[in-house]
């Protein structure tokens, strides 16, 4: 098992910022459990005005399979019906509608 770190960038709709923060102040039961079951650790979300930056570490062996597991989870699907509408379409890459994965250029432990 290795650790891979991820940074993601997204843009919130200005009228949805408070709603998005309120959702994350009290996530639906089962959401954080699924995040953990899919081998994501140290998941943090930061906001500056309408920009959202997420950081997490992946500690599993098959990222694509774990993301498919999360995507298939009914609780996560329900959660996303509330969180995804908070975002502007922010695709700086053609394979991402709401988030852009960022390239890590420096790390120090």
C-alpha positions as semicolon CSV with decimal commas, in nm:
position;residue;x (nm);y (nm);z (nm)
1;X;0,000;0,000;0,000
2;X;0,136;0,340;-0,096
3;X;0,020;0,692;-0,023
4;X;-0,074;0,925;-0,307
5;X;-0,171;1,284;-0,231
6;X;-0,435;1,475;-0,424
7;X;-0,525;1,841;-0,452
8;X;-0,843;1,949;-0,625
9;X;-0,982;2,287;-0,720
10;X;-1,344;2,386;-0,775
11;X;-1,561;2,697;-0,788
12;X;-1,881;2,741;-0,588
13;X;-2,186;2,932;-0,704
14;X;-2,190;3,255;-0,503
15;X;-2,541;3,190;-0,371
16;X;-2,448;2,834;-0,260
17;X;-2,138;2,902;-0,047
18;X;-2,324;2,903;0,287
19;X;-2,522;2,592;0,190
20;X;-2,204;2,405;0,093
21;X;-2,036;2,496;0,422
22;X;-2,346;2,395;0,620
23;X;-2,356;2,057;0,446
24;X;-1,994;1,992;0,540
25;X;-2,047;2,110;0,898
26;X;-2,281;1,813;0,939
27;X;-2,225;1,547;0,668
28;X;-2,494;1,285;0,611
29;X;-2,449;0,966;0,813
30;X;-2,242;0,724;0,610
31;X;-2,060;0,980;0,395
32;X;-1,739;0,994;0,597
33;X;-1,753;0,618;0,654
34;X;-1,756;0,563;0,276
35;X;-1,469;0,807;0,231
36;X;-1,271;0,599;0,480
37;X;-1,380;0,266;0,326
38;X;-1,249;0,393;-0,010
39;X;-0,904;0,451;0,144
40;X;-0,907;0,831;0,155
41;X;-0,737;0,984;0,457
42;X;-0,665;1,336;0,582
43;X;-0,942;1,477;0,364
44;X;-0,966;1,853;0,405
45;X;-1,160;2,118;0,217
46;X;-1,057;2,484;0,219
47;X;-1,244;2,785;0,079
48;X;-1,133;3,129;-0,035
49;X;-1,426;3,334;-0,160
50;X;-1,585;3,107;-0,423
51;X;-1,281;2,884;-0,476
52;X;-1,267;2,548;-0,302
53;X;-0,947;2,351;-0,256
54;X;-0,960;1,990;-0,138
55;X;-0,666;1,782;-0,015
56;X;-0,666;1,411;0,058
57;X;-0,431;1,117;0,076
58;X;-0,513;0,787;-0,095
59;X;-0,373;0,483;0,086
60;X;-0,528;0,195;-0,110
61;X;-0,404;-0,023;-0,394
62;X;-0,665;0,047;-0,665
63;X;-0,778;0,410;-0,683
64;X;-1,011;0,357;-0,980
65;X;-1,189;0,065;-0,808
66;X;-1,225;0,260;-0,484
67;X;-1,366;0,562;-0,668
68;X;-1,612;0,332;-0,851
69;X;-1,715;0,190;-0,513
70;X;-1,779;0,541;-0,381
71;X;-1,968;0,643;-0,694
72;X;-2,194;0,336;-0,664
73;X;-2,277;0,398;-0,297
74;X;-2,642;0,511;-0,256
75;X;-2,563;0,736;0,042
76;X;-2,285;0,910;-0,151
77;X;-2,509;0,947;-0,456
78;X;-2,775;1,111;-0,236
79;X;-2,511;1,340;-0,077
80;X;-2,395;1,450;-0,421
81;X;-2,750;1,557;-0,513
82;X;-2,698;1,830;-0,254
83;X;-2,328;1,913;-0,298
84;X;-2,284;1,907;-0,676
85;X;-2,546;2,178;-0,745
86;X;-2,336;2,410;-0,526
87;X;-2,061;2,412;-0,790
88;X;-2,009;2,608;-1,105
89;X;-1,895;2,398;-1,396
90;X;-1,522;2,442;-1,357
91;X;-1,356;2,220;-1,606
92;X;-1,000;2,312;-1,681
93;X;-0,956;1,953;-1,797
94;X;-1,199;1,771;-2,025
95;X;-1,234;1,472;-1,788
96;X;-1,363;1,677;-1,493
97;X;-1,689;1,867;-1,472
98;X;-1,668;2,019;-1,124
99;X;-1,316;1,967;-0,991
100;X;-0,974;1,997;-1,142
101;X;-0,705;1,766;-1,007
102;X;-0,389;1,960;-0,940
103;X;-0,035;1,846;-1,006
104;X;0,178;1,827;-0,692
105;X;0,500;2,019;-0,746
106;X;0,650;2,020;-0,395
107;X;0,625;1,811;-0,081
108;X;0,821;1,828;0,242
109;X;0,779;1,603;0,549
